[in-house]
Amino acid sequence: MDAFNLLKADHRKVEELFSELESASGQAKLRVFEQIKTELELHTHIEEKIFYPALEKPKPTHDLTLEAYEEHDVVKKLLREMSRAKSATEEWEAQAKVLQENVEHHVEEEENELFEKAQEALSEEQIEALGEEMETEKERKQRSASKSSGAKKSAKKSASKTKSASTAQQRARASKKSASKSSSKSSGSKRSRSSKKSAKKR
């Protein structure tokens, strides 16, 4: 797959997710947003690591590439802010709209200007090689993300097990204390009764 087709496929996927976001409601909106965030982070990563560096030097693509970096920074900032939300408030919805508009503008500039000029600046072999490199890097990043998410889940499980074990121990200790108190009360009352009996005998 050449570089342009790979990046265009990413663009179409994100467009579909934004359509889903518009029709979703409540917590479903946050779940779709998480998918958008994952896709955009992957996409910006392979562009900044592989694609843009190849376009910075050639004069026809230099200025557009620098502008693309700046547009990525705006998108990253919005993603960070929106990730903190616990629910899709009106303010969050407004940010989602701004995010969508920024991404759409960026995609339009890339596909209609940057890609066209890049085709002139790069050879077919370079375009193909960049596409393969980006595809490999994307797969590597996805594997690494799924491993890290698996490790987090397992850490949460073990933390939850430790917590429940610790709670069980605390309960056991508490019941021992309570048993020990009732036993000492009972032996105390027995002593008190026996001393009363011996006093009567005297």
Helices and strands as residue ranges (DSSP letters): H 3-23, H 27-46, I 47-51, H 52-56, H 59-83, H 90-109, I 110-114, H 115-121, H 124-201
